[in-house]
Structure formats: C-alpha cells, structure tokens
Amino acid sequence: MEGRSGGMGEGRGREAGGGAEQELEPEPEPAVAVEAVMSVQVVSAAAAAKVPEVELKDLSSSEAQPQLALSTAAVSAMAPAAGGGDPEAPAPAGERPPAPGPGSGPAAAALSPAAGKVPQASAMKRSDPHHQHQRHRDGGEALVSPDGTVTEAPRTVKKQIQFADQKQEFNKRPTKIGRRSLSRSISQSSTDSYSSAASYTDSSDDETSPRDKQQKNSKGSGDFCVKNIKQAEFGRREIEIAEQEMPALMALRKRAQGEKPLAGAKIVGCTHITAQTAVLMETLGALGAQCRWAACNIYSTLNEVAAALAESGFPVFAWKGESEDDFWWCIDRCVNVEGWQPNMILDDGGDLTHWIYKKYPNMFKKIKGIVEESVTGVHRLYQLSKAGKLCVPAMNVNDSVTKQKFDNLYCCRESILDGLKRTTDMMFGGKQVVVCGYGEVGKGCCAALKAMGSIVYVTEIDPICALQACMDGFRLVKLNEVIRQVDIVITCTGNKNVVTREHLDRMKNSCIVCNMGHSNTEIDVASLRTPELTWERVRSQVDHVIWPDGKRIVLLAEGRLLNLSCSTVPTFVLSITATTQALALIELYNAPEGRYKQDVYLLPKKMDEYVASLHLPTFDAHLTELTDEQAKYLGLNKNGPFKPNYYRY
C-alpha cells in the first residue's frame, strides 16, 4: 500500500476573522433585558468602542515458500514477558504528561447594561386607540391623533450585543510559533488528512525549498531535511496519539528493548512518513538500530511528524510536495553519507533498493537483507531474483497474511471513502463506479462503495478473482464497455497504463479518476500534459483537466495513491503492518549465515500468528486452547502454527 495527501495537500486554509456585531430591533418599551447563558455585554453604540480587546493566544509549543526456522533473537522477541499474561498495552493517555493547552481563565463578567436615554415626546397626547402611526421622512416614527396633532413617538436606542471575546485580534497571533489554520476552506482543506488539516505551518517557509534552508534541532544537529523543524512539538503530539492505537508495536518495544536484538543494525528506510511510521522508527531505535529515512511518496509525508523525528535525532529527509528531483535527492542523502553504511533495507515500492543497486552496488556486500511491503516492490524483487541479480535475501512482507488481509483489505475498505469525500465532497449513493482489479485492495474498495449505495463494476484479468467478484454481486466488465457512463474510475492493480489516454478521452464530463495502487503508473497521466488540454488546480491534490470542447475530468493526487495522498489510513491497521516489518527485520538481521540465500522469502507462519495475537487484547478477545488430545488428532503443536503454508485465509 502506498501514499494520501494528503490526504495525504499542502494547503492549510485561511484564518478566520472576528464575528460581526449584532443589533436588536427597536422595542416599544425603553427598558431592554438581555439574558444569555454565556457572558455578554450590553452596551450602547457609543460605549461599544470601549470594549477591551481580547487577544487569543496560540497553543504553546509470490510463490509459497517452505516453512522457515526463526532466529534466536526473533523467538526471544516473540516470547511472553516475565510473568505471562497478555501483551503489555501502551500506557493509557491519562498517565502521559498532559499537552499544554491554551491559557485558562474565565472571560470577564458581563458589564452592567448601560442605560440608554430615551427621548420623550414633546407634546404627546395618549388617550385614544385611534392614534395613527406615520413614518417621518427622516425615518423616525410619529403619532397622529384625531385632532391632527402630530407628535414624535418614543424611540428606543438600538442596543448592540457584543460577546466578551468579540473583539479578538486573530491577525496579532505570535508568528514565531506558527499559525494554526482554522478555516476549512473549499479550495484547500478538504483534501488534507486530519493530521494535515490540523498542521501548523509557518507561512514564511512556504515558498522556500527545504534544500535551501539551514536548520538545526535543539541538540545542534543538522543531519536532516524537513519543511520546518519548528513544527516538531505538534508532530510529537500526533505520534503520541498514534501510539495508543498501535498496541502490538508498543508491546514489542517493551519486551525486546532489554535484549536489543537490533544492536548494530543500520537501517535505511523509504516508506510513507506518517505518525505511524514514526512509532515504528522509534521502536527500531529502542531495539538498538540506527535509522536514516526518506519518503516513498512525494505527497504522503506529514511535515510536523518529519520535524518531530528530526528533533528526536533521526536523520529524516522528506517533506510534503517534493519534486521528482527532490525525491531522489532525499534518498541519496539517506544512503550516501560519510562514515555510515547501511546493513539493512526497509523499502516500500522498491525505489530505495533500485537506487542502491543502480548507484552504489558495492553496498550490497555489507547488507544482510531487504524487507519489502508493497506489491510493486515485491514484483521488482522477484524480477531481480529471476534474473539472478538479487544480491541479498529479501523478505516479502506484502504477501504475509497479516499484511494482505488487514492492511490491503480492511484498511482500503475504510480509506477509499475518506479520500474521495475529502477531495470531492461527493455523495456515493447511485453513483456508477468501476474498480480496476479485484485483489485485496479492490475487494475492500468495492465492499465500501457497495455499502454506500454505489453501482459497482469490476475489471479483472485473473479468472479466480473475477469469479470472486461475480459471487460477491459485482458485474464483471471490460473498461471500454462502461467508460462512457461511469462517474468514478478507481485503479488498484499494481500494473501500468490501466487507464490510457483513449479511456480518458471517452469519459463523461466531471468523471473522477483516482488510483489506490502503490505506483503512479496505472493512470497514463503523462498523456494529459499536452498543449490542447488545460490543467486547473481547484484545491490541493485535485486537478480539473479540461478538453477543448469544455469537457473536464477530476484527477486526484495526479494519479498517485489516493488514501495516503489525500486523507489518512487507520492507525490500528498500520500497527499490524509495522509489527510485521519489525519482526522481519529482527529475523533477517539475526539469522545465521546460510539460512537465507539470495532469494525472496515469505514471512514464517508462526510470526504471522504472533503478530495477530498481539492485537487481540485490544478487543478483549480470548483464544480457545487445544487440548492434548485435540492437538494430537490434528497433528498440530498446541502453540501453533495452526495452518500449513499453503492455506489460503
């Protein structure tokens, strides 16, 4: 799985100004009583200007492989903690030091109403119900009696209600901390992830490339390149929130950090840099590893999280909205550093592995193994293996059960709707959608859209997956058959040129096109960059591509991964994937020489089961245990593994 702007967008919205004053309508009685639950001030128009101003303060700062034996370190990491019992859960939020909040203190009590002087009629005669009301030409009201006498009616001075904090000066906030974007403007904020929407940015840095800035953390280190190191405090809060939803990784950190199974490991990583990745990186550090990190997607990085990691001492080279040149520059900065050479690779998509293979092939002499988590990256590894060019053992995390079923299926089932909603604000009921590919990602997308009332079509090349789609109630079609009528096109195949320029030309007006696969090659975006087509950026990560006849399509995240570019993914699901990655790194790093050859391996079944068991306490789930007689009957070990390697979950 790859990355949304995001929802995963760079835009942050605009700040809101103060509220407008409200006026009471004229009352026939001179006395006006104003009662309200919140403190209000009732003042005359003349006194309104004397209300003290209140300044709002900002927050402070794949083929089945034979079953593999596990290394001693991996078994030790998986062993129950002393005393037995369920895996340790992270400390509850209540035990953490509270985040600093805004200045407290009640608003000033409401002032006594200022008595407005009511002008009296100069010659009023009040006797007769037949008095008639007339409106003076100057706007005042008059009473006309039967005898013709015209008198001025009593006037009530208009009262103005002002809330105690109405005069807040939003534009006078401290700028050195960074402003918090409050507006959910239609032009930018709906594409941001929750984390991005709540991001803190310094407007002075928006136009400056991080590569051109000299930044240092509080320890004086400058071995990183992020958008703004001043955002570190806010990123730290996001990491702490993510820790609460990643119980297995936190349990692994507590169990194994005493033994330091990754002591001496020098891990270079290229993944999405989010709060969940930060928890993984800090866990690897707690287990003894040194890490250097870059982003695998130019839109999925959360700038505040990258800043928090840099502040903690991790060399991180990533920011949201990198160019292609920036992307490769960041990877090179991770790898090419004097006095430091990696001995482990954690990759997502294969770009890091490709870069080292192309630029620094001699590094593979000291690298013990590669851990890869995406379909695209695993495909590249199998190609290298088939060609005899794979220099080190590689662990295929993508095809592990815990990654396939949870990260790909359950995660995409939720995040597809989130990404589409944030970018387009559309309603799904009755919409016609075609999903290209019915693997685990496609299954998740189809299930979510069907539940929302969409009419879903599926394209597929594999007859087994195609039959599954039919049995699940979806109509199997070729893309050409429905391209003119569908409202949304979603690709999730891992292939290239699934949606071509010919398809794009035939789409209906306002058709939405997006990708849920790792690579940006599924939609032929390059074919749209021609002189006759006009690109119009309508909000962050949302482009209208306009044809000469006025037809337009809505392209999301420029064909890159929708959910991590335009929204977020569930933290709990990423806990499963991150724990699997950590155990795979421990296994490869500690495996005795000769256990793994220069090939691609699947994660041992026992390790898959262990990752799943670490997450069960979250649901207060209780496993049934086999009796000795039952275990003998089935031919199983009472402690697992419970399924053979060829079993399909």
ZAMARGU-4260 file (C-alpha; in steps of 0.2 Angstrom, whole numbers, plus 5000, padded with zeros to 4 digits):
<rodrens>
0) 5000/5000/5000 | 5006/5017/4996 | 5003/5036/4999 | 4985/5052/5004 | 4990/5070/5004
5) 4986/5072/5009 | 4975/5067/5011 | 4988/5064/5010 | 4988/5093/5002 | 5000/5106/5006
10) 4986/5119/5008 | 4981/5124/5026 | 4967/5136/5023 | 4965/5154/5029 | 4962/5161/5046
15) 4945/5167/5051 | 4942/5185/5057 | 4931/5190/5072 | 4912/5189/5072 | 4901/5204/5066
20) 4891/5214/5078 | 4873/5210/5081 | 4859/5223/5083 | 4842/5222/5092 | 4826/5228/5083
25) 4818/5244/5091 | 4807/5239/5105 | 4792/5250/5111 | 4797/5249/5129 | 4813/5259/5134
30) 4820/5245/5146 | 4828/5231/5137 | 4833/5215/5147 | 4846/5203/5139 | 4848/5186/5147
35) 4860/5174/5140 | 4869/5158/5146 | 4886/5164/5140 | 4893/5181/5146 | 4888/5195/5135
40) 4890/5214/5136 | 4875/5225/5133 | 4882/5242/5128 | 4876/5257/5119 | 4883/5262/5102
45) 4894/5275/5110 | 4901/5263/5123 | 4904/5249/5110 | 4921/5255/5105 | 4927/5255/5123
50) 4926/5236/5125 | 4943/5230/5129 | 4951/5219/5115 | 4955/5201/5120 | 4970/5193/5111
55) 4968/5175/5108 | 4984/5166/5112 | 4990/5151/5102 | 4995/5134/5109 | 5012/5133/5116
60) 5024/5125/5109 | 5023/4926/4976 | 5026/4908/4977 | 5023/4899/4994 | 5040/4896/5002
65) 5044/4881/5014 | 5042/4885/5032 | 5057/4894/5039 | 5066/4892/5056 | 5066/4908/5066
70) 5082/4915/5073 | 5085/4915/5092 | 5083/4934/5093 | 5066/4933/5084 | 5060/4919/5095
75) 5066/4929/5110 | 5057/4945/5104 | 5041/4934/5102 | 5042/4926/5119 | 5030/4931/5133
80) 5036/4944/5145 | 5040/4938/5163 | 5025/4934/5172 | 5015/4929/5157 | 4998/4936/5153
85) 4993/4947/5139 | 5004/4958/5129 | 5008/4974/5138 | 4997/4988/5131 | 5004/5006/5130
90) 5002/5017/5144 | 4985/5025/5145 | 4983/5043/5139 | 4979/5048/5157 | 4997/5043/5163
95) 5006/5054/5150 | 5010/5072/5154 | 4996/5082/5148 | 4999/5093/5132 | 5000/5111/5136
100) 4984/5120/5132 | 4978/5137/5129 | 4978/5150/5143 | 4964/5147/5155 | 4953/5159/5165
105) 4935/5164/5163 | 4930/5178/5152 | 4927/5194/5161 | 4910/5195/5169 | 4897/5205/5159
110) 4896/5223/5162 | 4880/5231/5169 | 4869/5237/5154 | 4872/5255/5150 | 4856/5264/5152
115) 4851/5272/5135 | 4842/5289/5136 | 4825/5288/5128 | 4819/5304/5121 | 4802/5309/5126
120) 4788/5316/5115 | 4787/5335/5116 | 4768/5336/5115 | 4761/5318/5116 | 4743/5315/5119
125) 4739/5297/5124 | 4720/5295/5125 | 4713/5287/5111 | 4716/5270/5102 | 4713/5279/5086
130) 4730/5286/5086 | 4738/5283/5069 | 4757/5279/5066 | 4766/5288/5052 | 4784/5287/5047
135) 4793/5303/5046 | 4803/5306/5030 | 4819/5306/5041 | 4815/5288/5046 | 4808/5292/5063
140) 4790/5287/5069 | 4776/5299/5073 | 4759/5298/5081 | 4744/5307/5073 | 4729/5310/5084
145) 4711/5313/5078 | 4713/5332/5081 | 4728/5332/5069 | 4741/5334/5082 | 4757/5326/5076
150) 4769/5320/5090 | 4786/5311/5090 | 4784/5293/5096 | 4796/5287/5109 | 4812/5280/5102
155) 4822/5265/5109 | 4840/5267/5107 | 4847/5252/5097 | 4857/5241/5109 | 4872/5231/5102
160) 4876/5214/5110 | 4894/5210/5110 | 4902/5194/5116 | 4915/5196/5129 | 4928/5190/5116
165) 4921/5198/5101 | 4935/5210/5098 | 4948/5196/5096 | 4963/5201/5085 | 4966/5185/5075
170) 4980/5193/5065 | 4990/5198/5080 | 4994/5180/5085 | 5013/5176/5088 | 5020/5171/5071
175) 5036/5164/5078 | 5027/5148/5084 | 5017/5146/5068 | 4999/5149/5064 | 4986/5136/5065
180) 4974/5136/5050 | 4956/5137/5057 | 4947/5138/5041 | 4941/5123/5032 | 4941/5132/5015
185) 4934/5123/5000 | 4949/5127/4990 | 4961/5118/5001 | 4957/5109/5017 | 4945/5095/5012
190) 4960/5086/5004 | 4970/5086/5019 | 4971/5072/5031 | 4966/5075/5049 | 4984/5077/5053
195) 4987/5088/5039 | 4971/5099/5042 | 4977/5102/5060 | 4995/5105/5054 | 5005/5120/5059
200) 5014/5129/5046 | 5025/5145/5045 | 5019/5155/5030 | 5037/5162/5028 | 5043/5145/5024
205) 5030/5140/5011 | 5040/5146/4996 | 5057/5141/5001 | 5063/5124/4997 | 5069/5114/5012
210) 5085/5110/5002 | 5089/5129/5003 | 5087/5131/5021 | 5100/5128/5035 | 5090/5120/5050
215) 5096/5113/5066 | 5087/5104/5080 | 5089/5108/5099 | 5104/5097/5100 | 5113/5106/5086
220) 5112/5093/5073 | 5108/5097/5055 | 5108/5080/5048 | 5091/5081/5041 | 5080/5090/5029
225) 5062/5094/5033 | 5050/5108/5029 | 5051/5116/5046 | 5059/5110/5062 | 5048/5122/5072
230) 5034/5110/5070 | 5042/5096/5080 | 5031/5099/5095 | 5015/5097/5086 | 5021/5081/5077
235) 5026/5074/5094 | 5008/5075/5099 | 5002/5066/5084 | 5015/5052/5087 | 5009/5050/5105
240) 4991/5049/5099 | 4996/5035/5086 | 5005/5025/5100 | 4988/5022/5108 | 4982/5014/5093
245) 4997/5003/5090 | 4997/4991/5104 | 5007/4977/5096 | 5022/4988/5092 | 5022/4996/5109
250) 5022/4978/5117 | 5036/4973/5106 | 5046/4988/5111 | 5044/4984/5129 | 5048/4966/5128
255) 5063/4966/5117 | 5071/4983/5121 | 5081/4975/5135 | 5089/4962/5124 | 5092/4975/5110
260) 5090/4962/5095 | 5094/4976/5083 | 5110/4982/5091 | 5122/4986/5077 | 5109/4987/5064
265) 5110/5002/5052 | 5093/5003/5044 | 5090/5014/5029 | 5071/5016/5026 | 5060/5023/5012
270) 5042/5022/5017 | 5027/5034/5020 | 5032/5046/5034 | 5017/5047/5045 | 5014/5047/5064
275) 5013/5028/5062 | 5029/5026/5053 | 5037/5037/5067 | 5031/5024/5080 | 5040/5011/5070
280) 5056/5020/5068 | 5056/5024/5087 | 5053/5006/5091 | 5068/5001/5080 | 5078/5014/5088
285) 5073/5007/5105 | 5078/4989/5099 | 5096/4996/5096 | 5095/5001/5077 | 5102/5016/5069
290) 5090/5023/5056 | 5090/5035/5041 | 5074/5038/5032 | 5066/5045/5016 | 5049/5046/5009
295) 5042/5034/4996 | 5029/5046/4990 | 5030/5064/4987 | 5013/5069/4994 | 5011/5057/5009
300) 5024/5065/5021 | 5017/5074/5037 | 5028/5088/5039 | 5026/5090/5058 | 5029/5072/5060
305) 5045/5073/5050 | 5050/5088/5061 | 5047/5078/5077 | 5058/5064/5071 | 5072/5076/5066
310) 5071/5084/5083 | 5072/5067/5091 | 5089/5064/5082 | 5083/5054/5067 | 5091/5059/5050
315) 5075/5061/5040 | 5074/5068/5023 | 5057/5072/5017 | 5043/5085/5015 | 5026/5085/5008
320) 5026/5091/4989 | 5043/5086/4984 | 5048/5087/4966 | 5054/5071/4957 | 5072/5078/4959
325) 5069/5081/4977 | 5063/5063/4979 | 5079/5055/4973 | 5090/5068/4981 | 5082/5064/4998
330) 5085/5045/4995 | 5103/5049/4990 | 5106/5059/5006 | 5100/5044/5017 | 5112/5032/5008
335) 5127/5042/5003 | 5134/5048/5020 | 5152/5048/5025 | 5156/5036/5039 | 5139/5027/5039
340) 5134/5012/5028 | 5118/5003/5029 | 5117/4984/5033 | 5098/4983/5032 | 5085/4990/5020
345) 5066/4993/5024 | 5058/4998/5007 | 5040/5002/5001 | 5039/5002/4982 | 5057/4996/4978
350) 5064/5014/4974 | 5077/5013/4988 | 5083/4996/4983 | 5083/5002/4965 | 5094/5017/4969
355) 5107/5007/4979 | 5108/4994/4965 | 5110/5007/4952 | 5121/5020/4961 | 5130/5010/4975
360) 5130/4992/4971 | 5145/4989/4982 | 5135/4992/4997 | 5126/4976/4995 | 5142/4967/5001
365) 5138/4973/5019 | 5118/4972/5018 | 5111/4957/5026 | 5093/4958/5019 | 5079/4968/5012
370) 5061/4970/5019 | 5048/4975/5006 | 5030/4979/5010 | 5022/4983/4993 | 5015/4974/4978
375) 5026/4985/4966 | 5042/4982/4977 | 5040/4963/4978 | 5037/4962/4960 | 5054/4971/4957
380) 5062/4959/4969 | 5055/4944/4960 | 5062/4951/4944 | 5079/4953/4951 | 5079/4936/4958
385) 5073/4928/4942 | 5087/4937/4933 | 5100/4931/4946 | 5104/4949/4951 | 5097/4949/4968
390) 5112/4951/4979 | 5105/4948/4997 | 5090/4939/5005 | 5073/4948/5004 | 5058/4946/5015
395) 5041/4948/5006 | 5030/4956/5019 | 5017/4961/5007 | 5011/4943/5005 | 5011/4939/5023
400) 4993/4936/5029 | 4993/4950/5042 | 4998/4962/5028 | 4987/4956/5014 | 4971/4954/5024
405) 4972/4969/5036 | 4982/4982/5028 | 4976/4979/5010 | 4958/4974/5013 | 4952/4982/5029
410) 4962/4997/5028 | 4957/5001/5010 | 4939/4997/5014 | 4938/5012/5025 | 4951/5024/5017
415) 4944/5024/5000 | 4928/5033/5006 | 4938/5045/5016 | 4950/5050/5002 | 4935/5053/4990
420) 4925/5063/5002 | 4939/5075/5007 | 4944/5078/4989 | 4927/5079/4980 | 4913/5081/4994
425) 4903/5069/4983 | 4888/5058/4988 | 4891/5040/4984 | 4873/5034/4983 | 4868/5029/4965
430) 4885/5034/4958 | 4892/5021/4945 | 4909/5016/4949 | 4922/5005/4940 | 4935/4997/4951
435) 4950/4990/4941 | 4957/4975/4950 | 4949/4963/4962 | 4963/4959/4973 | 4963/4963/4992
440) 4963/4982/4989 | 4950/4980/4975 | 4939/4969/4987 | 4940/4982/5001 | 4936/4997/4989
445) 4921/4988/4981 | 4914/4982/4998 | 4914/5000/5004 | 4906/5008/4989 | 4893/4995/4988
450) 4888/4998/5006 | 4886/5016/5002 | 4874/5013/4988 | 4885/5014/4973 | 4883/5004/4957
455) 4900/4995/4956 | 4908/4987/4941 | 4924/4977/4941 | 4938/4973/4928 | 4950/4959/4931
460) 4962/4948/4922 | 4963/4933/4934 | 4948/4921/4932 | 4948/4917/4951 | 4947/4935/4956
465) 4934/4938/4943 | 4924/4923/4949 | 4925/4930/4967 | 4919/4947/4961 | 4904/4939/4952
470) 4900/4929/4968 | 4901/4945/4978 | 4887/4953/4967 | 4898/4964/4956 | 4896/4964/4937
475) 4912/4960/4928 | 4916/4971/4913 | 4929/4977/4901 | 4934/4995/4905 | 4929/5000/4887
480) 4911/4994/4890 | 4907/5006/4904 | 4920/5020/4902 | 4907/5032/4894 | 4894/5030/4908
485) 4903/5029/4925 | 4905/5043/4937 | 4921/5036/4946 | 4936/5026/4940 | 4947/5018/4953
490) 4963/5008/4949 | 4971/4996/4961 | 4980/4983/4950 | 4999/4987/4953 | 5000/4987/4934
495) 5004/5001/4921 | 4993/5010/4909 | 4977/5003/4915 | 4968/5019/4911 | 4975/5026/4895
500) 4973/5042/4885 | 4959/5033/4874 | 4949/5030/4890 | 4952/5047/4897 | 4946/5055/4880
505) 4929/5044/4881 | 4925/5048/4899 | 4910/5058/4903 | 4911/5076/4910 | 4916/5078/4928
510) 4921/5059/4929 | 4933/5057/4944 | 4949/5047/4941 | 4960/5040/4955 | 4972/5027/4960
515) 4973/5015/4975 | 4989/5006/4970 | 5006/5010/4975 | 5013/5016/4959 | 5008/5031/4949
520) 5009/5021/4933 | 4992/5014/4932 | 4984/5030/4925 | 4993/5037/4910 | 4994/5055/4917
525) 5009/5059/4906 | 4997/5059/4891 | 4987/5073/4898 | 5001/5085/4899 | 4998/5091/4881
530) 4995/5109/4874 | 4977/5106/4869 | 4972/5101/4887 | 4971/5114/4901 | 4975/5109/4919
535) 4966/5119/4933 | 4970/5116/4951 | 4954/5118/4961 | 4961/5113/4978 | 4976/5104/4985
540) 4978/5087/4976 | 4963/5090/4965 | 4965/5095/4947 | 4952/5098/4933 | 4959/5093/4916
545) 4949/5102/4903 | 4947/5097/4885 | 4945/5110/4871 | 4926/5106/4870 | 4924/5111/4888
550) 4923/5093/4895 | 4933/5090/4911 | 4939/5076/4922 | 4943/5077/4940 | 4960/5069/4943
555) 4965/5066/4961 | 4983/5066/4968 | 4990/5067/4950 | 4987/5048/4949 | 4996/5044/4965
560) 4990/5034/4979 | 4973/5042/4985 | 4972/5037/5003 | 4989/5042/5009 | 4990/5057/4997
565) 4973/5064/5001 | 4967/5058/5018 | 4974/5045/5031 | 4973/5027/5035 | 4968/5018/5051
570) 4982/5018/5064 | 4977/5001/5071 | 4979/4993/5054 | 4996/5000/5052 | 5001/4993/5068
575) 4999/4976/5061 | 5010/4980/5046 | 5023/4989/5056 | 5024/4975/5069 | 5027/4963/5054
580) 5040/4974/5047 | 5049/4975/5064 | 5049/4956/5066 | 5055/4953/5048 | 5070/4965/5051
585) 5074/4956/5068 | 5073/4939/5059 | 5084/4944/5044 | 5097/4953/5054 | 5100/4939/5067
590) 5098/4924/5055 | 5114/4914/5055 | 5124/4914/5039 | 5117/4902/5026 | 5099/4901/5032
595) 5093/4913/5019 | 5100/4913/5002 | 5099/4927/4989 | 5081/4924/4986 | 5063/4931/4991
600) 5055/4923/5006 | 5038/4924/5014 | 5037/4928/5032 | 5036/4912/5043 | 5018/4907/5048
605) 5022/4907/5066 | 5027/4925/5065 | 5011/4930/5056 | 5001/4921/5070 | 5011/4930/5084
610) 5008/4947/5076 | 4989/4944/5076 | 4989/4938/5094 | 4997/4954/5100 | 4982/4964/5093
615) 4968/4953/5101 | 4969/4960/5119 | 4963/4977/5111 | 4946/4968/5108 | 4946/4959/5124
620) 4947/4943/5114 | 4950/4926/5121 | 4958/4912/5111 | 4952/4894/5113 | 4966/4882/5118
625) 4968/4865/5110 | 4968/4850/5122 | 4982/4837/5121 | 4970/4825/5113 | 4964/4838/5100
630) 4982/4843/5096 | 4987/4825/5093 | 4971/4822/5082 | 4975/4837/5071 | 4994/4834/5071
635) 4997/4851/5077 | 5008/4859/5091 | 4997/4867/5104 | 5006/4884/5102 | 5005/4884/5083
640) 5007/4886/5069 | 4989/4881/5066 | 4989/4882/5047 | 5001/4875/5034 | 5010/4887/5022
645) 4998/4883/5008 | 4982/4888/5017 | 4973/4902/5010 | 4964/4913/5023
</rodrens>
